[in-house]
Amino acid sequence: MKKLIISVITLIALISAAQAALQTPAKTIELTPGDQAISFISEGEIIGVDSYYPPCPPQALCQPASLIRVVVTLNSCVNKLGPVTHTTFWDERLQKYRLIVSASEVYNKMAASVRCFAPQKETLNFLASPFIMQNDIELTMMR
């Protein structure tokens, strides 16, 4: 019984650590001198969906998940990604999984004078139900 309890606690800790490493949880950011505005990112694109198998302790059964990768483009190479939150659920009406993402961008005043060679892209990772195909996901960026 004692081994079972220890295994369950270890399993919960490993799954929590795996989700924390892969998800992009809402976070606080420190504003730096020159940061002058925050706005929502209104466009994103799903670039891939992979199966993810979390680390699992011996003699335990861990549930796989789908790792959804979304790329967003910032408006300048001197801007930075702000807090990101998300939710996923099955939408009966669309017959698809809905991934709703709220992401923000922190504008720096140097963006007005700096010219970038290429737009800065950030990749966001989200965990969802296992065995989802990319064409079964509807991405919505909240504003």
N, CA, C and O of each residue as an XYZ file, in Angstrom:
572
protein
N       0.818     -1.197      0.000
C       0.000      0.000      0.000
C       0.863      1.263      0.000
O       0.568      2.242     -0.686
N       1.934      1.210      0.789
C       2.832      2.360      0.890
C       3.492      2.641     -0.470
O       3.638      3.795     -0.875
N       3.893      1.548     -1.173
C       4.514      1.718     -2.492
C       3.524      2.323     -3.482
O       3.900      3.147     -4.316
N       2.258      1.914     -3.391
C       1.235      2.448     -4.280
C       1.042      3.949     -4.061
O       0.950      4.710     -5.025
N       0.981      4.369     -2.824
C       0.815      5.795     -2.511
C       2.005      6.589     -3.014
O       1.839      7.663     -3.592
N       3.206      6.068     -2.796
C       4.409      6.766     -3.270
C       4.413      6.845     -4.789
O       4.783      7.874     -5.355
N       4.001      5.757     -5.462
C       3.944      5.754     -6.927
C       2.940      6.774     -7.456
O       3.214      7.468     -8.435
N       1.783      6.864     -6.813
C       0.765      7.821     -7.235
C       1.257      9.245     -7.045
O       1.064     10.083     -7.926
N       1.884      9.537     -5.921
C       2.406     10.889     -5.669
C       3.495     11.223     -6.685
O       3.536     12.333     -7.216
N       4.377     10.260     -6.953
C       5.429     10.482     -7.943
C       4.835     10.725     -9.322
O       5.292     11.606    -10.050
N       3.823      9.952     -9.684
C       3.156     10.118    -10.968
C       2.548     11.505    -11.100
O       2.713     12.160    -12.130
N       1.857     11.951    -10.083
C       1.244     13.285    -10.121
C       2.312     14.361    -10.252
O       2.140     15.315    -11.011
N       3.410     14.219     -9.522
C       4.495     15.206     -9.598
C       5.126     15.231    -10.988
O       5.408     16.306    -11.518
N       5.348     14.063    -11.582
C       5.953     14.016    -12.913
C       5.037     14.593    -13.979
O       5.493     15.311    -14.868
N       3.754     14.285    -13.898
C       2.810     14.834    -14.880
C       2.725     16.343    -14.738
O       2.695     17.058    -15.740
N       2.685     16.835    -13.514
C       2.638     18.285    -13.298
C       3.880     18.963    -13.848
O       3.792     20.021    -14.471
N       5.043     18.351    -13.618
C       6.286     18.927    -14.125
C       6.311     18.916    -15.648
O       6.766     19.876    -16.269
N       5.827     17.839    -16.250
C       5.802     17.756    -17.711
C       4.869     18.800    -18.307
O       5.211     19.442    -19.300
N       3.692     18.976    -17.708
C       2.762     19.982    -18.220
C       3.336     21.377    -18.044
O       3.188     22.224    -18.925
N       3.986     21.625    -16.918
C       4.571     22.948    -16.690
C       5.664     23.234    -17.700
O       5.820     24.374    -18.137
N       6.423     22.213    -18.077
C       7.509     22.413    -19.037
C       6.984     22.650    -20.440
O       7.605     23.387    -21.206
N       5.857     22.046    -20.801
C       5.375     22.136    -22.169
C       4.336     23.213    -22.394
O       4.296     23.816    -23.466
N       3.506     23.463    -21.420
C       2.491     24.480    -21.610
C       3.112     25.855    -21.436
O       4.148     26.019    -20.791
N       2.463     26.812    -22.016
C       2.892     28.178    -21.828
C       1.891     28.811    -20.876
O       0.904     29.401    -21.314
N       2.139     28.691    -19.579
C       1.158     29.207    -18.631
C       1.174     30.733    -18.600
O       2.136     31.372    -19.024
N       0.101     31.289    -18.095
C       0.077     32.732    -17.903
C       1.211     33.082    -16.957
O       1.447     32.381    -15.973
N       1.893     34.138    -17.246
C       3.024     34.519    -16.418
C       3.027     36.022    -16.254
O       2.395     36.751    -17.018
N       3.731     36.461    -15.268
C       3.921     37.893    -15.134
C       5.236     38.224    -15.827
O       6.159     37.409    -15.854
N       5.309     39.393    -16.370
C       6.545     39.818    -17.023
C       6.992     41.113    -16.384
O       6.195     41.900    -15.874
N       8.268     41.298    -16.431
C       8.811     42.524    -15.885
C       8.974     43.520    -17.030
O       9.624     43.230    -18.034
N       8.385     44.675    -16.864
C       8.543     45.705    -17.884
C       9.912     46.342    -17.722
O      10.372     46.592    -16.607
N      10.547     46.596    -18.839
C      11.877     47.198    -18.829
C      11.776     48.629    -19.332
O      10.776     48.996    -19.949
N      12.779     49.429    -19.082
C      12.744     50.796    -19.628
C      12.586     50.735    -21.148
O      13.290     49.989    -21.829
N      11.684     51.502    -21.649
C      11.416     51.510    -23.087
C      10.140     50.787    -23.460
O       9.594     51.018    -24.539
N       9.652     49.914    -22.587
C       8.370     49.253    -22.856
C       7.272     50.285    -22.682
O       7.210     50.971    -21.662
N       6.400     50.393    -23.685
C       5.415     51.465    -23.608
C       3.980     51.050    -23.864
O       3.066     51.841    -23.634
N       3.755     49.828    -24.334
C       2.366     49.413    -24.593
C       2.280     47.896    -24.604
O       3.267     47.195    -24.830
N       1.071     47.412    -24.353
C       0.785     45.982    -24.432
C      -0.453     45.822    -25.309
O      -1.437     46.542    -25.141
N      -0.400     44.884    -26.237
C      -1.570     44.625    -27.071
C      -1.713     43.125    -27.276
O      -0.774     42.362    -27.053
N      -2.902     42.713    -27.704
C      -3.147     41.304    -27.953
C      -2.625     40.912    -29.320
O      -2.643     41.710    -30.257
N      -2.161     39.686    -29.427
C      -1.740     39.125    -30.705
C      -2.976     38.496    -31.328
O      -3.601     37.622    -30.725
N      -3.330     38.931    -32.519
C      -4.603     38.512    -33.113
C      -4.483     37.391    -34.141
O      -5.497     36.874    -34.609
N      -3.259     37.008    -34.496
C      -3.101     35.953    -35.495
C      -2.086     34.921    -35.028
O      -1.045     35.247    -34.457
N      -2.424     33.683    -35.288
C      -1.532     32.580    -34.976
C      -1.796     31.451    -35.958
O      -2.823     31.435    -36.635
N      -0.871     30.512    -36.032
C      -1.018     29.404    -36.966
C      -0.529     28.126    -36.297
O       0.539     28.101    -35.685
N      -1.318     27.073    -36.420
C      -0.896     25.773    -35.898
C       0.138     25.212    -36.867
O      -0.137     25.040    -38.054
N       1.326     24.930    -36.350
C       2.389     24.418    -37.224
C       2.626     22.926    -37.043
O       3.376     22.320    -37.809
N       1.998     22.331    -36.042
C       2.172     20.899    -35.875
C       1.470     20.375    -34.635
O       1.219     21.106    -33.677
N       1.164     19.095    -34.683
C       0.591     18.386    -33.542
C       1.343     17.068    -33.432
O       1.403     16.297    -34.389
N       1.913     16.817    -32.266
C       2.669     15.593    -32.033
C       2.104     14.867    -30.827
O       1.475     15.474    -29.960
N       2.330     13.577    -30.780
C       1.979     12.817    -29.579
C       3.048     13.091    -28.530
O       4.236     13.173    -28.843
N       2.621     13.226    -27.308
C       3.545     13.483    -26.203
C       3.289     12.449    -25.117
O       2.159     12.259    -24.667
N       4.349     11.797    -24.714
C       4.262     10.800    -23.651
C       5.059     11.314    -22.457
O       6.287     11.374    -22.508
N       4.363     11.687    -21.379
C       5.070     12.266    -20.226
C       5.961     11.226    -19.560
O       5.706     10.027    -19.668
N       7.010     11.681    -18.869
C       7.838     10.743    -18.117
C       6.960     10.006    -17.106
O       6.115     10.609    -16.444
N       7.167      8.720    -17.000
C       6.292      7.894    -16.180
C       7.130      7.058    -15.215
O       8.103      6.431    -15.632
N       6.769      7.038    -13.945
C       7.537      6.217    -13.002
C       7.331      4.732    -13.301
O       6.342      4.361    -13.934
N       8.255      3.880    -12.852
C       8.119      2.446    -13.090
C       6.796      1.925    -12.525
O       6.328      2.385    -11.484
N       6.218      0.986    -13.209
C       4.986      0.321    -12.811
C       3.788      1.270    -12.730
O       2.844      1.019    -11.980
N       3.826      2.346    -13.492
C       2.694      3.271    -13.537
C       2.259      3.425    -14.981
O       3.046      3.203    -15.902
N       1.033      3.797    -15.174
C       0.492      3.994    -16.508
C       0.172      5.472    -16.675
O      -0.688      6.009    -15.977
N       0.855      6.122    -17.588
C       0.655      7.556    -17.806
C      -0.118      7.758    -19.100
O       0.112      7.061    -20.088
N      -1.023      8.704    -19.085
C      -1.840      8.977    -20.262
C      -1.073      9.857    -21.236
O      -0.506     10.872    -20.834
N      -1.047      9.485    -22.507
C      -0.400     10.342    -23.498
C      -1.224     11.608    -23.724
O      -2.367     11.713    -23.279
N      -0.624     12.556    -24.417
C      -1.306     13.815    -24.726
C      -0.901     14.237    -26.137
O       0.018     13.673    -26.730
N      -1.592     15.220    -26.650
C      -1.195     15.838    -27.916
C      -0.495     17.150    -27.601
O      -0.968     17.937    -26.781
N       0.615     17.375    -28.246
C       1.360     18.619    -28.103
C       1.063     19.462    -29.336
O       1.464     19.120    -30.449
N       0.355     20.568    -29.127
C      -0.023     21.457    -30.229
C       0.954     22.622    -30.258
O       1.133     23.317    -29.258
N       1.587     22.834    -31.408
C       2.533     23.941    -31.565
C       1.893     25.042    -32.411
O       1.422     24.797    -33.522
N       1.887     26.249    -31.865
C       1.298     27.414    -32.535
C       2.388     28.467    -32.668
O       3.112     28.744    -31.711
N       2.503     29.052    -33.852
C       3.474     30.125    -34.044
C       2.727     31.456    -34.159
O       1.707     31.561    -34.839
N       3.261     32.459    -33.479
C       2.721     33.816    -33.570
C       3.859     34.737    -33.998
O       5.029     34.469    -33.722
N       3.501     35.814    -34.669
C       4.486     36.771    -35.154
C       4.357     38.069    -34.371
O       3.267     38.626    -34.237
N       5.485     38.540    -33.855
C       5.506     39.825    -33.172
C       5.728     40.930    -34.202
O       6.263     40.681    -35.282
N       5.319     42.138    -33.866
C       5.393     43.240    -34.823
C       6.784     43.832    -34.981
O       7.024     44.587    -35.923
N       7.702     43.509    -34.085
C       9.061     44.018    -34.187
C       9.998     43.058    -33.476
O       9.593     42.340    -32.562
N      11.256     43.053    -33.903
C      12.229     42.163    -33.270
C      12.652     42.658    -31.883
O      13.307     41.920    -31.148
N      12.297     43.873    -31.515
C      12.625     44.361    -30.171
C      11.458     44.212    -29.200
O      11.613     44.453    -28.003
N      10.301     43.820    -29.702
C       9.158     43.551    -28.824
C       9.324     42.185    -28.193
O      10.142     41.383    -28.643
N       8.543     41.916    -27.144
C       8.630     40.603    -26.508
C       7.238     40.052    -26.248
O       6.251     40.783    -26.169
N       7.202     38.735    -26.118
C       5.952     38.044    -25.848
C       5.553     38.282    -24.399
O       6.366     38.154    -23.483
N       4.284     38.630    -24.212
C       3.761     38.836    -22.869
C       3.048     37.588    -22.389
O       3.310     36.495    -22.890
N       2.147     37.735    -21.426
C       1.429     36.574    -20.883
C       0.588     35.858    -21.946
O       0.028     36.476    -22.852
N       0.522     34.528    -21.795
C      -0.242     33.673    -22.701
C      -1.110     32.740    -21.858
O      -0.625     32.134    -20.902
N      -2.379     32.626    -22.205
C      -3.268     31.650    -21.577
C      -4.015     30.912    -22.677
O      -4.072     31.375    -23.816
N      -4.592     29.751    -22.329
C      -5.323     28.987    -23.339
C      -6.333     28.057    -22.684
O      -6.291     27.806    -21.480
N      -7.239     27.556    -23.508
C      -8.145     26.491    -23.110
C      -8.436     25.646    -24.341
O      -8.415     26.142    -25.467
N      -8.709     24.363    -24.117
C      -9.108     23.482    -25.210
C     -10.371     22.729    -24.805
O     -10.560     22.393    -23.635
N     -11.232     22.469    -25.788
C     -12.453     21.700    -25.529
C     -13.010     21.195    -26.857
O     -12.664     21.701    -27.925
N     -13.871     20.197    -26.770
C     -14.532     19.641    -27.950
C     -15.759     20.479    -28.252
O     -16.606     20.675    -27.381
N     -15.864     20.974    -29.473
C     -16.995     21.779    -29.911
C     -17.932     20.894    -30.731
O     -17.613     20.518    -31.859
N     -19.075     20.570    -30.164
C     -20.039     19.693    -30.841
C     -20.524     20.296    -32.150
O     -20.701     19.583    -33.138
N     -20.739     21.602    -32.160
C     -21.265     22.270    -33.356
C     -20.284     22.161    -34.527
O     -20.689     21.862    -35.650
N     -19.004     22.400    -34.267
C     -17.988     22.338    -35.322
C     -17.467     20.922    -35.556
O     -16.857     20.641    -36.588
N     -17.709     20.037    -34.598
C     -17.140     18.690    -34.635
C     -15.617     18.759    -34.714
O     -14.980     18.007    -35.452
N     -15.045     19.686    -33.931
C     -13.597     19.874    -33.861
C     -13.213     20.243    -32.440
O     -14.044     20.666    -31.637
N     -11.920     20.070    -32.151
C     -11.391     20.596    -30.898
C     -11.157     22.082    -31.086
O     -10.672     22.510    -32.134
N     -11.497     22.864    -30.086
C     -11.248     24.313    -30.129
C     -10.060     24.606    -29.225
O     -10.034     24.189    -28.067
N      -9.098     25.310    -29.748
C      -7.970     25.815    -28.976
C      -8.115     27.327    -28.984
O      -7.954     27.975    -30.018
N      -8.420     27.875    -27.824
C      -8.582     29.329    -27.709
C      -7.368     29.867    -26.965
O      -7.084     29.458    -25.839
N      -6.654     30.789    -27.608
C      -5.410     31.327    -27.071
C      -5.549     32.829    -26.889
O      -6.064     33.529    -27.760
N      -5.089     33.306    -25.762
C      -4.979     34.736    -25.517
C      -3.501     35.027    -25.271
O      -2.924     34.574    -24.283
N      -2.901     35.786    -26.177
C      -1.473     36.105    -26.072
C      -1.289     37.608    -26.228
O      -2.030     38.261    -26.963
N      -0.310     38.142    -25.541
C      -0.065     39.584    -25.643
C       1.382     39.862    -26.036
O       2.280     39.044    -25.836
N       1.564     41.029    -26.593
C       2.878     41.486    -27.042
C       3.202     42.787    -26.323
O       2.350     43.669    -26.210
N       4.431     42.904    -25.840
C       4.876     44.114    -25.162
C       5.691     44.932    -26.163
O       6.726     44.485    -26.656
N       5.203     46.137    -26.453
C       5.866     47.010    -27.421
C       6.960     47.818    -26.741
O       6.784     48.328    -25.634
N       8.087     47.923    -27.422
C       9.205     48.730    -26.942
C       9.325     49.955    -27.844
O       9.109     49.860    -29.052
N       9.665     51.089    -27.269
C       9.727     52.326    -28.068
C      10.811     52.268    -29.136
O      10.756     53.034    -30.098
N      11.806     51.374    -28.994
C      12.843     51.238    -30.023
C      12.280     50.654    -31.311
O      12.917     50.752    -32.360
N      11.094     50.045    -31.250
C      10.499     49.438    -32.446
C      10.244     50.467    -33.533
O      10.208     50.122    -34.714
N      10.064     51.729    -33.151
C       9.808     52.780    -34.140
C      11.053     53.096    -34.968
O      10.933     53.565    -36.100
N      12.240     52.848    -34.424
C      13.463     53.211    -35.138
C      14.283     52.011    -35.609
O      15.170     52.169    -36.447
N      14.008     50.832    -35.095
C      14.765     49.639    -35.476
C      14.077     48.953    -36.642
O      12.860     48.772    -36.632
N      14.852     48.572    -37.644
C      14.330     47.818    -38.775
C      14.862     46.393    -38.672
O      16.069     46.179    -38.556
N      13.971     45.442    -38.713
C      14.342     44.033    -38.555
C      14.464     43.368    -39.918
O      13.732     43.714    -40.845
N      15.387     42.413    -40.048
C      15.541     41.684    -41.297
C      14.374     40.728    -41.524
O      13.964     40.493    -42.661
N      13.842     40.179    -40.432
C      12.714     39.246    -40.535
C      11.845     39.426    -39.296
O      12.347     39.794    -38.235
N      10.578     39.174    -39.421
C       9.719     39.309    -38.251
C      10.093     38.275    -37.191
O      10.509     37.161    -37.508
N       9.937     38.664    -35.935
C      10.235     37.757    -34.839
C       9.052     36.824    -34.622
O       7.916     37.268    -34.458
N       9.331     35.535    -34.624
C       8.281     34.542    -34.415
C       8.520     33.846    -33.081
O       9.657     33.579    -32.693
N       7.428     33.562    -32.395
C       7.482     32.823    -31.128
C       6.632     31.571    -31.289
O       5.544     31.628    -31.863
N       7.120     30.442    -30.785
C       6.365     29.195    -30.827
C       5.797     28.908    -29.447
O       6.514     28.916    -28.447
N       4.496     28.654    -29.413
C       3.792     28.352    -28.169
C       3.429     26.871    -28.184
O       3.023     26.346    -29.221
N       3.569     26.195    -27.050
C       3.247     24.774    -26.936
C       2.095     24.580    -25.971
O       2.077     25.158    -24.884
N       1.120     23.754    -26.379
C      -0.048     23.481    -25.548
C      -0.312     21.981    -25.517
O      -0.170     21.302    -26.534
N      -0.696     21.463    -24.349
C      -1.090     20.063    -24.225
C      -2.602     19.953    -24.343
O      -3.341     20.805    -23.849
N      -3.051     18.892    -25.006
C      -4.490     18.655    -25.185
C      -4.746     17.155    -25.123
O      -3.832     16.371    -24.864
N      -5.983     16.764    -25.360
C      -6.362     15.351    -25.357
C      -5.471     14.570    -26.312
O      -4.980     15.125    -27.295
N      -5.259     13.287    -26.031
C      -4.355     12.503    -26.888
C      -4.947     12.212    -28.265
O      -6.162     12.183    -28.458
N      -4.037     12.000    -29.209
C      -4.357     11.501    -30.547
C      -5.254     12.449    -31.349
O      -6.182     12.004    -32.025
N      -4.983     13.732    -31.277
C      -5.699     14.722    -32.078
C      -4.900     14.968    -33.352
O      -3.674     15.066    -33.317
N      -5.593     15.066    -34.457
C      -4.953     15.390    -35.730
C      -5.026     16.908    -35.936
O      -5.939     17.564    -35.434
N      -4.065     17.458    -36.673
C      -4.000     18.907    -36.872
C      -5.263     19.450    -37.539
O      -5.711     20.541    -37.186
N      -5.838     18.736    -38.475
C      -7.031     19.234    -39.163
C      -8.290     19.109    -38.310
O      -9.364     19.533    -38.737
N      -8.176     18.529    -37.102
C      -9.310     18.437    -36.168
C      -9.303     19.556    -35.131
O     -10.067     19.513    -34.167
N      -8.452     20.547    -35.322
C      -8.314     21.640    -34.339
C      -8.697     22.954    -34.984
O      -8.246     23.267    -36.086
N      -9.523     23.720    -34.305
C      -9.885     25.082    -34.721
C      -9.199     26.052    -33.765
O      -9.490     26.057    -32.569
N      -8.286     26.875    -34.288
C      -7.554     27.846    -33.471
C      -8.285     29.173    -33.468
O      -8.657     29.688    -34.523
N      -8.489     29.726    -32.281
C      -9.080     31.058    -32.136
C      -8.144     31.894    -31.271
O      -7.806     31.505    -30.154
N      -7.730     33.037    -31.791
C      -6.905     33.965    -31.022
C      -7.830     35.020    -30.435
O      -8.519     35.732    -31.165
N      -7.840     35.115    -29.108
C      -8.685     36.095    -28.429
C      -8.022     37.462    -28.458
O      -6.797     37.580    -28.423
N      -8.853     38.485    -28.523
C      -8.346     39.864    -28.510
C      -8.814     40.565    -27.282
O      -8.496     41.738    -27.082
